Amino acid sequence: MKNIIITGTSRGIGFELALQFANAGHQVLAISRKIPQELVVHKNINCLSVDLANESDLVKVEDFLASKWKQLDAVIHNAGSLVNKPFEQLTQADFENVYKVNVFGVANLTRVCIPFLQKGSHVVTISSIGGVRGSLKFPGLAAYSSSKGAVIALSELLAEEYKEHGIAFNVLALGAVQTEMLEEAFPGYQAPISAEGMANYIFDFTLNGNKYFNGKVLEVSTTNP
């Protein structure tokens, strides 16, 4: 049984991951702004309403870890913010809002978790194929894709900085997954894999991927995107 933090659990991949880990007997701390009742009633899930864009909100996570779990086995940075606008219409506020969740939220939560991560722990950051060098880029996603490139660099750096502690950091750069966020950004687009299907892969990778990888970016996509 492992203690696992998952962000972005109100819907989509994060919601499915929380249930998969909990149903498999692991203890889950589900972090999102909105909390689904289905997660609240599960005996293996603790829920915290946290806005990752607000650094002070992370005190709730730190207090929970210090008082309840004491140690942590895995973190899955799944929460994401996406804005789809032509570049000339993107404002600094648009960039800041996306980066607060996709980059600063990842960095700040990781910093809170570091003292509780044990040797053999695994930090998995969900990025996008759009953030990978040389991959196909899509108009309208300047803020989103650049933020996903930033967390790739961050994860690579942290893998080096904490390798002597035995903490692994890896990135999964996902292609299109049929989630509510995708539908909102690209109405009518049909992705080749469901949120539940992608959660199956991330579930296994979180538990086993650090045995084979550290500081790596794995592209998880059958198509572009």
Secondary structure, DSSP 4 states (H G I P E B T S, - for coil): --EEEEE--SSHHHHHHHHHHHHTT-EEEEEESS--HHHHT-TTEEEEE--TT-GGGGHHHHHHIIIIIS-EEEEEE---------GGG--HHHHHHHHIIIIIHHHHHHHHHGGGEEEEEEEEEEEEGGGSTTS---TT-HHHHHHHHHHHHHHHHHHHHTGGGT-EEEEEEE---B-HHHHHHSTT---SSBHHHHHHHHHHHHHHGGGT-SS-EEEE-SS--
